[in-house]
Amino acid sequence: MQVRMNSQKDRSARYRLNNDRGMEVEIASKGGSIERLIVPDRNGHPENIMFDCSLVTVPAIPRGLSGRLYDTSSGSVHEIDLALHQLLFTAEPFSTTQESGLRLSAEIAVNGQVIAINVLYVLTNSNQLILRYTATTNQPLRLSLSLPIFFNLSGNLKASITKHDLKFSSSCFIHPVPALSINPCLQQTKGTPFDFRLGRRLNRFFLDKMFSRSPADTYYLFHQQPVISVHEAVSGRWMTMETSQPGFVLSTAAHHTDTFFSGICFDSTDFLLSSLINGPIPSFHETTYSFSTTY
């Protein structure tokens, strides 16, 4: 297990975490973005399984950490985008015999309030990438922190995500994801194209008439286990995502010159505002991505 650093011209740095099984994660101290995620296929060939969302022009997708502040001090709810993807974090790399990692930290001031943010990236020798988010404030503020990652398990974008198989347990969803709302309308997944409890190939999801173009973001509430499974048969790659959050936003993206879907994102978040503004302070949550292959 090792960590390597490359300094950048803008005084930021990029850190490469490597394990003993061929996985590599490259993280930028500016914005906390994951620049590359290298995972071997069933034949041991290492390939990047991320789609660069900065290639998307309409709509523009920020690359890096996402943070939103919900200020309730005035008696109403006010949402502020913290623009974390533009922030230069203090970085502390570490490595042991079983894991390597990077701790990013920053303090920011918003309307006189001080917010301390810490994000821990851990790569283990069992091919797990763990993200741990913590934040504290000096006022009764609520935060939503996440790192949207667009995956394409085919490797090096050799194919679209339409042949990915997706499975997760959710009985309720919100589509499309609305603007800030205390009580958004929850719908049942049963009997709709949004039901992935038994597993579905994504091309069937996209072929539905309502998805003739890129589908709008959809928020899913987990039912029972908060686990997502994704499989790409040609490469043999499996990915499972497990989170302490109650749900996630599913979204897709495509290169501006492409006509097919290039990446899929499972942004684990507590989207329901009623939960956000009544949540604990300090905030803490964790998301784990596990990778394996079938032969």
C-alpha positions as CSV (number, residue, x, y, z in Angstrom):
1,M,0.0,0.0,0.0
2,Q,1.4,3.4,-0.9
3,V,0.5,7.0,-1.6
4,R,2.2,9.2,-4.2
5,M,1.9,13.0,-4.6
6,N,2.2,15.2,-7.7
7,S,2.2,19.0,-7.2
8,Q,0.1,21.1,-9.5
9,K,0.7,24.6,-10.9
10,D,-2.3,26.0,-8.9
11,R,-0.6,25.0,-5.6
12,S,-2.9,22.0,-5.3
13,A,-1.7,18.4,-5.4
14,R,-2.9,15.1,-6.7
15,Y,-2.5,12.0,-4.6
16,R,-2.4,8.4,-5.9
17,L,-3.5,5.7,-3.6
18,N,-2.5,2.1,-4.6
19,N,-3.2,-1.3,-3.1
20,D,-1.5,-4.6,-3.7
21,R,-4.3,-5.9,-6.0
22,G,-3.9,-3.4,-8.9
23,M,-6.4,-0.7,-7.7
24,E,-5.5,2.9,-7.9
25,V,-7.4,6.1,-6.9
26,E,-6.2,9.5,-7.9
27,I,-7.6,12.4,-5.7
28,A,-7.2,16.1,-6.2
29,S,-6.8,18.3,-3.1
30,K,-8.6,21.1,-5.0
31,G,-12.3,20.2,-4.8
32,G,-11.7,16.7,-3.5
33,S,-12.5,15.2,-6.8
34,I,-11.5,11.6,-7.8
35,E,-9.7,12.0,-11.1
36,R,-9.1,8.3,-11.8
37,L,-10.3,5.0,-10.4
38,I,-8.3,2.1,-11.8
39,V,-9.8,-1.4,-11.3
40,P,-8.6,-4.6,-13.0
41,D,-11.0,-6.6,-15.1
42,R,-11.5,-10.4,-14.9
43,N,-8.2,-10.9,-16.9
44,G,-6.3,-8.6,-14.6
45,H,-6.1,-5.6,-17.0
46,P,-6.2,-2.3,-15.1
47,E,-8.6,0.2,-16.6
48,N,-10.3,3.5,-15.5
49,I,-13.9,2.9,-14.6
50,M,-14.9,6.5,-14.2
51,F,-16.5,8.9,-16.6
52,D,-15.2,12.4,-16.5
53,C,-18.3,14.5,-15.8
54,S,-16.5,17.7,-16.7
55,L,-16.9,16.6,-20.4
56,V,-20.6,17.2,-20.0
57,T,-21.6,20.7,-21.3
58,V,-25.4,20.6,-21.0
59,P,-26.2,20.7,-18.2
60,A,-22.8,21.4,-16.6
61,I,-21.9,19.0,-13.8
62,P,-19.4,20.2,-11.2
63,R,-16.5,17.8,-10.6
64,G,-15.7,17.3,-6.9
65,L,-17.2,17.4,-3.5
66,S,-20.8,18.7,-3.3
67,G,-21.9,20.6,-0.2
68,R,-25.1,22.4,0.6
69,L,-25.9,24.3,3.8
70,Y,-29.5,24.5,5.2
71,D,-29.7,27.5,7.5
72,T,-32.7,27.3,9.9
73,S,-31.7,30.0,12.3
74,S,-34.2,32.5,11.0
75,G,-37.2,30.2,11.4
76,S,-37.3,29.3,7.7
77,V,-35.0,27.2,5.5
78,H,-32.3,28.8,3.4
79,E,-30.2,26.7,1.1
80,I,-26.6,27.8,0.2
81,D,-24.3,26.0,-2.3
82,L,-20.8,25.9,-0.6
83,A,-19.0,25.4,-4.0
84,L,-16.7,22.8,-2.4
85,H,-15.5,21.7,-5.9
86,Q,-13.6,25.0,-6.1
87,L,-12.1,24.8,-2.6
88,L,-8.4,24.0,-1.9
89,F,-8.3,21.5,1.0
90,T,-5.5,20.7,3.4
91,A,-4.3,17.2,2.6
92,E,-2.9,14.5,4.9
93,P,-1.9,11.2,3.3
94,F,-1.3,8.0,5.2
95,S,-0.6,4.3,4.6
96,T,-0.4,1.1,6.5
97,T,0.1,-2.5,5.4
98,Q,-3.7,-3.0,4.8
99,E,-4.8,0.4,3.5
100,S,-3.8,3.8,2.1
101,G,-5.7,7.0,2.4
102,L,-6.0,10.7,2.3
103,R,-7.7,13.1,4.7
104,L,-8.9,16.4,3.3
105,S,-9.9,19.2,5.7
106,A,-11.0,22.8,5.4
107,E,-12.8,25.6,7.4
108,I,-15.1,27.9,5.6
109,A,-17.1,30.9,6.7
110,V,-20.6,31.5,5.4
111,N,-22.6,34.5,6.7
112,G,-20.5,34.7,9.8
113,Q,-20.8,30.9,10.5
114,V,-17.8,28.7,10.6
115,I,-18.0,25.2,9.1
116,A,-15.3,22.6,9.6
117,I,-15.3,19.9,6.9
118,N,-13.3,16.6,6.9
119,V,-13.4,14.0,4.2
120,L,-11.5,10.7,4.5
121,Y,-10.7,8.6,1.5
122,V,-9.5,5.0,2.3
123,L,-8.4,2.4,-0.2
124,T,-8.1,-1.1,1.3
125,N,-6.3,-4.3,0.2
126,S,-9.7,-5.9,-0.1
127,N,-10.6,-3.6,-3.0
128,Q,-12.8,-1.3,-1.1
129,L,-12.9,2.5,-1.5
130,I,-14.4,4.1,1.7
131,L,-15.5,7.7,1.9
132,R,-16.2,9.2,5.4
133,Y,-17.7,12.7,5.7
134,T,-17.8,14.7,8.9
135,A,-18.7,18.3,9.5
136,T,-19.2,20.6,12.5
137,T,-20.6,24.1,12.8
138,N,-20.8,26.7,15.5
139,Q,-24.5,27.4,14.8
140,P,-27.5,25.1,14.4
141,L,-26.9,24.6,10.7
142,R,-27.5,21.5,8.6
143,L,-25.2,20.2,5.9
144,S,-25.5,17.9,3.0
145,L,-22.1,16.5,1.9
146,S,-21.4,14.0,-0.9
147,L,-19.0,13.2,-3.8
148,P,-20.8,12.4,-7.0
149,I,-18.9,9.8,-9.0
150,F,-20.0,8.7,-12.5
151,F,-19.1,5.0,-13.1
152,N,-18.7,3.0,-16.3
153,L,-17.5,-0.5,-15.5
154,S,-16.7,-1.5,-19.1
155,G,-13.3,0.2,-18.5
156,N,-11.8,3.2,-20.4
157,L,-15.2,4.0,-21.8
158,K,-15.1,1.0,-24.2
159,A,-18.9,0.8,-24.1
160,S,-21.9,2.6,-22.8
161,I,-23.6,1.8,-19.5
162,T,-26.7,0.3,-21.2
163,K,-25.4,-3.2,-20.6
164,H,-24.8,-2.7,-16.9
165,D,-27.0,-4.8,-14.6
166,L,-28.4,-2.8,-11.7
167,K,-30.1,-4.1,-8.5
168,F,-31.1,-2.4,-5.2
169,S,-34.0,-2.5,-2.8
170,S,-36.2,0.6,-2.9
171,S,-40.0,0.8,-2.7
172,C,-40.3,4.6,-3.0
173,F,-38.8,7.1,-5.4
174,I,-39.1,10.8,-6.4
175,H,-38.9,11.6,-10.1
176,P,-37.9,14.1,-11.3
177,V,-35.9,15.4,-8.3
178,P,-37.7,18.6,-7.3
179,A,-36.4,21.8,-6.0
180,L,-36.0,22.3,-2.3
181,S,-39.2,20.9,-0.7
182,I,-40.2,19.9,2.8
183,N,-42.7,17.3,1.6
184,P,-41.8,16.0,-1.9
185,C,-44.2,13.5,-3.5
186,L,-43.0,9.9,-2.9
187,Q,-44.2,7.3,-5.4
188,Q,-44.2,3.5,-5.2
189,T,-41.7,1.7,-7.4
190,K,-43.8,-1.4,-7.9
191,G,-45.2,-1.7,-11.4
192,T,-43.1,1.2,-12.7
193,P,-39.8,1.3,-14.8
194,F,-38.2,2.6,-11.5
195,D,-38.3,-0.8,-9.8
196,F,-34.9,-2.4,-9.5
197,R,-35.6,-4.8,-6.6
198,L,-35.2,-7.9,-8.8
199,G,-32.4,-6.4,-10.9
200,R,-32.7,-4.9,-14.4
201,R,-30.4,-4.2,-17.4
202,L,-30.1,-0.5,-17.9
203,N,-31.0,-0.6,-21.6
204,R,-34.5,-1.6,-20.6
205,F,-34.7,1.3,-18.2
206,F,-33.6,3.8,-20.9
207,L,-35.8,2.3,-23.7
208,D,-38.9,3.4,-21.8
209,K,-40.6,6.2,-23.8
210,M,-40.1,8.7,-20.9
211,F,-36.4,8.3,-21.3
212,S,-36.0,9.0,-25.0
213,R,-33.4,11.5,-23.8
214,S,-31.2,11.6,-20.8
215,P,-33.4,10.7,-17.8
216,A,-33.9,13.3,-15.1
217,D,-32.4,12.7,-11.7
218,T,-34.3,10.2,-9.5
219,Y,-34.1,10.0,-5.8
220,Y,-34.6,6.5,-4.2
221,L,-35.3,5.7,-0.6
222,F,-33.7,2.4,0.4
223,H,-35.9,-0.4,1.7
224,Q,-34.2,-2.7,4.2
225,Q,-30.5,-2.9,3.2
226,P,-28.9,0.3,1.8
227,V,-26.9,-1.6,-0.8
228,I,-26.6,-1.1,-4.6
229,S,-25.1,-3.9,-6.9
230,V,-23.8,-3.2,-10.4
231,H,-22.4,-5.7,-12.9
232,E,-20.8,-5.4,-16.3
233,A,-20.6,-8.9,-18.0
234,V,-17.9,-8.3,-20.6
235,S,-15.3,-7.0,-18.1
236,G,-16.6,-9.2,-15.3
237,R,-16.5,-6.3,-12.9
238,W,-18.9,-6.1,-10.0
239,M,-19.4,-3.0,-7.8
240,T,-21.4,-2.8,-4.6
241,M,-22.2,0.4,-2.8
242,E,-23.2,0.5,0.8
243,T,-24.0,3.7,2.6
244,S,-25.2,5.0,6.0
245,Q,-27.5,7.4,4.1
246,P,-31.2,6.6,3.7
247,G,-31.2,7.0,0.0
248,F,-29.5,8.2,-3.2
249,V,-29.9,10.2,-6.3
250,L,-29.5,8.2,-9.5
251,S,-28.3,10.2,-12.5
252,T,-26.6,9.6,-15.8
253,A,-24.3,11.6,-18.0
254,A,-22.9,11.4,-21.6
255,H,-20.0,13.0,-23.4
256,H,-21.3,16.0,-25.4
257,T,-20.2,14.3,-28.7
258,D,-21.8,10.9,-27.8
259,T,-25.3,9.7,-28.3
260,F,-25.2,7.0,-25.6
261,F,-25.0,7.0,-21.9
262,S,-21.4,7.2,-20.7
263,G,-21.7,7.1,-16.9
264,I,-24.0,6.5,-14.0
265,C,-23.9,8.1,-10.6
266,F,-25.3,6.9,-7.2
267,D,-25.1,10.0,-5.1
268,S,-25.8,8.8,-1.6
269,T,-27.5,11.6,0.3
270,D,-30.3,12.5,2.7
271,F,-32.3,14.4,0.2
272,L,-35.5,14.7,2.2
273,L,-35.3,18.2,3.8
274,S,-37.4,17.2,6.8
275,S,-34.6,14.7,7.7
276,L,-31.8,17.1,6.9
277,I,-32.9,19.9,9.2
278,N,-33.7,17.6,12.1
279,G,-30.5,15.6,11.7
280,P,-27.6,15.4,14.3
281,I,-24.8,17.9,14.7
282,P,-22.0,17.2,14.0
283,S,-22.9,15.3,10.8
284,F,-21.3,12.0,9.8
285,H,-21.9,9.5,7.1
286,E,-20.0,6.9,5.2
287,T,-20.2,5.3,1.8
288,T,-18.2,2.2,0.8
289,Y,-17.6,1.0,-2.8
290,S,-16.5,-2.7,-3.1
291,F,-15.0,-4.1,-6.3
292,S,-14.7,-7.7,-7.5
293,T,-14.8,-9.7,-10.7
294,T,-16.5,-12.9,-12.1
295,Y,-14.8,-15.4,-14.4
